[in-house]
């Protein structure tokens, strides 16, 4: 009888522990914002990367009326361009393998274009993931 009670208690304890376990990676989105002194942009090219074993799934627009076009280099690197009319603020949503950690993910601004197709300097501008 005592063995049966211990076994039942062990099974219930294990079930409770597993049911309340909330660890492990959680795929989801992180948003990148552009920091720039340029008041109006028409396009920005970027590259986003993840350190192994993390991955990047997709990149989509985070600014109203914008579109993002990407090419997958590897499971850990996507290159893309965001187009539309936008300024400083959120521009790209990146779907990652674990949204709970930010250190393994990076995003780099490569080039900018104004709505009139001129090419403002990227000096003083950057992309970063929001906290």
Rosetta silent file (secondary structure, phi, psi, omega in degrees, C-alpha in Angstrom):
SEQUENCE: XXXXXXXXXXXXXXXXXXXXXXXXXXXXXXXXXXXXXXXXXXXXXXXXXXXXXXXXXXXXXXXXXXXXXXXXXXXXXXXXXXXXXXXXXXXXXXXXXXXXXXXXXXXXXXXXXXXXXXXXXXXXXXXXXXX
SCORE:     score description
SCORE:     0.000 S_00000001
   1 L     0.000  -43.705 -178.607    0.000    0.000    0.000 S_00000001
   2 H   -63.993  -38.577  178.455    2.781    2.429    0.910 S_00000001
   3 H   -61.488  -40.928  179.691    4.560    1.764   -2.429 S_00000001
   4 H   -64.073  -41.755  179.778    1.348    2.591   -4.309 S_00000001
   5 H   -65.479  -42.174  179.490    0.950    5.919   -2.447 S_00000001
   6 H   -64.412  -41.945  179.286    4.591    6.856   -3.120 S_00000001
   7 H   -64.075  -46.240  178.606    4.184    5.971   -6.820 S_00000001
   8 H   -61.812  -42.981  179.372    0.967    7.996   -7.150 S_00000001
   9 H   -64.038  -40.069  179.231    2.571   10.944   -5.359 S_00000001
  10 H   -65.354  -43.490  178.966    5.628   10.774   -7.610 S_00000001
  11 H   -63.877  -44.934  178.554    3.501   10.681  -10.776 S_00000001
  12 H   -63.579  -40.921  178.673    1.361   13.606   -9.587 S_00000001
  13 H   -64.511  -42.256  178.644    4.447   15.590   -8.603 S_00000001
  14 H   -65.801  -41.795  178.228    6.098   14.977  -11.958 S_00000001
  15 H   -62.264  -41.015  178.147    2.922   15.926  -13.813 S_00000001
  16 H   -65.987  -42.576 -179.870    2.635   19.169  -11.853 S_00000001
  17 H   -64.109  -43.571  179.690    6.280   20.005  -12.445 S_00000001
  18 H   -69.596  -36.866 -179.895    6.023   19.378  -16.178 S_00000001
  19 H   -68.054  -29.662 -178.580    2.724   21.224  -16.460 S_00000001
  20 H   -96.075   -3.113 -179.147    4.118   24.337  -14.799 S_00000001
  21 L   -70.020  121.870 -177.498    7.439   24.240  -16.636 S_00000001
  22 L  -123.414   29.062 -178.987    7.643   27.363  -18.789 S_00000001
  23 L   -94.645  172.418  179.736   11.248   27.181  -19.879 S_00000001
  24 L   104.667  164.993 -177.967   12.647   26.767  -23.335 S_00000001
  25 L   -67.971  146.899  177.781   12.728   28.946  -26.452 S_00000001
  26 L  -126.893  105.184  178.699    9.642   30.867  -27.525 S_00000001
  27 L   -62.419  149.058  178.981    9.531   31.766  -31.190 S_00000001
  28 E   172.293 -169.306 -176.271    8.081   35.178  -31.958 S_00000001
  29 E  -102.757  145.110  166.505    8.686   38.643  -33.302 S_00000001
  30 E  -125.560  145.744 -173.330   11.108   41.346  -32.294 S_00000001
  31 E  -106.846  134.077  176.693   10.803   44.816  -33.787 S_00000001
  32 E  -103.223  137.443  177.239   13.652   46.852  -35.228 S_00000001
  33 E  -116.198  149.140  176.625   13.496   50.624  -35.255 S_00000001
  34 E   -95.992  134.997  173.998   15.476   53.035  -37.358 S_00000001
  35 E  -110.990  118.687 -175.628   17.259   55.881  -35.617 S_00000001
  36 L  -156.352  147.073  173.192   17.994   58.630  -38.127 S_00000001
  37 L   -82.589  -10.525 -179.872   18.200   62.405  -38.460 S_00000001
  38 L   -73.320  127.140 -174.233   16.620   62.092  -41.948 S_00000001
  39 L   -75.585  -33.257  179.491   12.990   63.204  -41.661 S_00000001
  40 L  -140.257  127.844  179.312   11.564   61.171  -44.543 S_00000001
  41 E  -116.979  159.091  176.584   12.891   58.003  -46.128 S_00000001
  42 E  -117.096  -18.831  178.675   11.708   55.908  -49.054 S_00000001
  43 E  -164.679  153.661  174.549   13.831   52.783  -48.539 S_00000001
  44 E  -148.030  130.460  175.810   16.390   51.200  -46.264 S_00000001
  45 E   -99.471  150.556 -174.047   18.400   48.049  -46.871 S_00000001
  46 E  -151.130  164.465  169.420   19.444   45.848  -43.971 S_00000001
  47 E  -133.110  134.842  177.149   20.924   42.528  -42.910 S_00000001
  48 E  -122.323  139.043 -174.469   19.767   40.681  -39.817 S_00000001
  49 E  -134.720  156.336  174.674   21.715   37.830  -38.243 S_00000001
  50 E  -130.133  141.767  173.692   21.440   35.309  -35.430 S_00000001
  51 L   -77.948  147.272  178.016   24.216   33.500  -33.619 S_00000001
  52 L   -63.869  137.334   12.669   24.078   29.696  -33.677 S_00000001
  53 L   -95.576    8.735 -177.315   21.904   27.862  -32.546 S_00000001
  54 L   -74.821  156.466 -178.652   19.313   30.650  -32.934 S_00000001
  55 L  -134.025  162.588  174.438   17.577   31.272  -36.271 S_00000001
  56 E  -117.553  128.030 -176.098   15.717   33.986  -38.134 S_00000001
  57 E   -92.639  -56.551 -175.485   12.523   32.943  -39.895 S_00000001
  58 E  -147.257  167.853  171.350   11.109   36.036  -41.654 S_00000001
  59 E  -136.009  131.877  179.882   11.180   39.820  -41.788 S_00000001
  60 E  -133.956  168.548 -177.553    8.033   41.898  -42.424 S_00000001
  61 E   -72.114  141.001  174.730    7.094   45.574  -42.365 S_00000001
  62 L  -114.436   -4.635  179.411    6.446   47.303  -39.040 S_00000001
  63 L  -106.710  142.644 -178.420    5.638   50.746  -40.482 S_00000001
  64 L   -60.743  134.153  177.856    2.215   51.591  -41.971 S_00000001
  65 L    76.963    5.305 -179.162    2.147   51.443  -45.768 S_00000001
  66 L   -95.648  160.448  174.141    5.601   49.841  -45.952 S_00000001
  67 E  -132.484  148.469  177.528    6.677   46.612  -47.644 S_00000001
  68 E  -122.301  133.121  176.958    9.678   44.400  -46.942 S_00000001
  69 E  -120.041  129.437 -174.199   11.435   42.267  -49.549 S_00000001
  70 E  -131.346  163.428  168.761   13.957   39.712  -48.343 S_00000001
  71 E  -135.791  134.065  179.819   16.332   37.007  -49.409 S_00000001
  72 E   -85.941  123.531  176.626   17.427   34.217  -47.097 S_00000001
  73 E   -88.133  -49.782  175.580   21.196   33.752  -47.021 S_00000001
  74 E  -147.012 -177.501  174.645   21.180   31.028  -44.326 S_00000001
  75 L   -65.729  -16.131 -177.110   18.921   30.003  -41.426 S_00000001
  76 L  -112.747    5.785  179.906   20.780   32.660  -39.438 S_00000001
  77 E  -146.268  130.099  173.468   20.922   35.522  -41.972 S_00000001
  78 E  -128.599  134.657  173.438   18.335   37.451  -43.970 S_00000001
  79 E  -109.149  143.253 -177.413   19.044   40.452  -46.199 S_00000001
  80 E  -158.665  177.501  175.791   16.237   42.796  -47.091 S_00000001
  81 E  -139.331  136.348  174.036   14.887   46.164  -48.027 S_00000001
  82 E  -106.934  132.884 -179.909   11.985   48.059  -46.525 S_00000001
  83 E  -124.833  155.838 -178.748   10.170   50.480  -48.852 S_00000001
  84 E   138.864 -165.478  174.393    7.507   53.109  -48.295 S_00000001
  85 E  -111.468  115.855 -176.885    7.450   56.533  -46.681 S_00000001
  86 E  -152.233  164.841  175.483    8.806   56.415  -43.162 S_00000001
  87 L  -132.007 -153.762  179.532   11.076   58.169  -40.723 S_00000001
  88 L   -59.735  141.706  179.165   12.579   57.303  -37.377 S_00000001
  89 E   132.645 -169.942 -177.948   10.724   54.551  -35.537 S_00000001
  90 E   -63.399  133.286  179.720    9.673   50.923  -36.022 S_00000001
  91 E  -131.950  -32.225 -174.637   10.290   49.611  -39.553 S_00000001
  92 E  -133.631  134.672  171.219   10.916   45.840  -39.518 S_00000001
  93 E  -103.941  125.811 -178.556    9.423   42.881  -37.593 S_00000001
  94 E  -114.057  123.480  176.576   11.793   39.920  -37.445 S_00000001
  95 E   -87.752  123.109 -173.781   10.469   36.469  -36.537 S_00000001
  96 E  -123.265  164.906 -177.682   13.108   34.652  -34.496 S_00000001
  97 L   -73.540  -23.942  177.745   13.488   31.243  -32.881 S_00000001
  98 L  -148.037   99.907 -177.871   13.566   32.686  -29.330 S_00000001
  99 L   -74.498   -9.169 -178.284   12.107   36.136  -28.692 S_00000001
 100 L   -75.858  -15.097  178.899   13.031   35.870  -25.007 S_00000001
 101 L  -125.482  141.209 -178.089   16.681   36.682  -25.660 S_00000001
 102 L  -109.313  -25.842 -174.420   18.039   39.618  -27.678 S_00000001
 103 L   -56.894  -37.543 -177.182   21.811   39.197  -27.520 S_00000001
 104 L   -75.473   -5.974 -176.224   22.090   36.554  -30.273 S_00000001
 105 E  -110.189  139.503  176.742   20.249   38.748  -32.809 S_00000001
 106 E  -138.109  155.338  175.261   21.600   41.757  -34.673 S_00000001
 107 E  -139.032  135.536 -175.702   20.352   44.042  -37.429 S_00000001
 108 E  -126.315  132.862  174.780   22.545   46.347  -39.485 S_00000001
 109 E   -80.188  128.056 -178.936   21.549   49.271  -41.684 S_00000001
 110 E  -101.697  -51.626 -177.370   23.288   49.070  -45.063 S_00000001
 111 E  -146.058  157.214  174.912   21.890   51.896  -47.246 S_00000001
 112 E  -124.633  152.938  172.369   19.193   54.571  -47.226 S_00000001
 113 E  -139.639  139.772  176.535   17.172   56.145  -50.015 S_00000001
 114 L   -85.862  164.364  178.063   14.931   59.211  -49.898 S_00000001
 115 L   -58.745  -24.910  178.917   11.530   59.309  -51.648 S_00000001
 116 L   -89.591   13.183  178.214   13.139   61.376  -54.459 S_00000001
 117 L    73.805    4.456  173.393   15.686   58.522  -54.997 S_00000001
 118 L   -72.495  160.612 -175.539   18.586   60.502  -53.556 S_00000001
 119 L  -114.934   90.864  177.293   20.919   58.551  -51.289 S_00000001
 120 L   -65.378  152.366  178.430   21.369   60.176  -47.883 S_00000001
 121 L   -66.654  148.332  176.061   24.413   59.093  -45.912 S_00000001
 122 L   -84.088   -7.142  177.961   23.932   56.375  -43.319 S_00000001
 123 L   -58.711  129.076 -178.803   26.234   58.282  -40.951 S_00000001
 124 L    85.828   -0.401  178.265   24.218   59.089  -37.851 S_00000001
 125 L  -118.787  151.453  178.130   21.568   56.471  -38.715 S_00000001
 126 E  -160.470  164.596  171.149   21.204   52.911  -37.449 S_00000001
 127 E  -112.645  141.789  176.869   18.802   50.032  -36.951 S_00000001
 128 E  -150.643  153.334  176.717   18.355   48.441  -33.528 S_00000001
 129 E   -79.947  135.832  178.213   15.980   46.029  -31.872 S_00000001
 130 L   -67.763  152.229  177.085   13.565   47.646  -29.445 S_00000001
 131 L   -83.044    0.000    0.000   13.789   46.623  -25.807 S_00000001
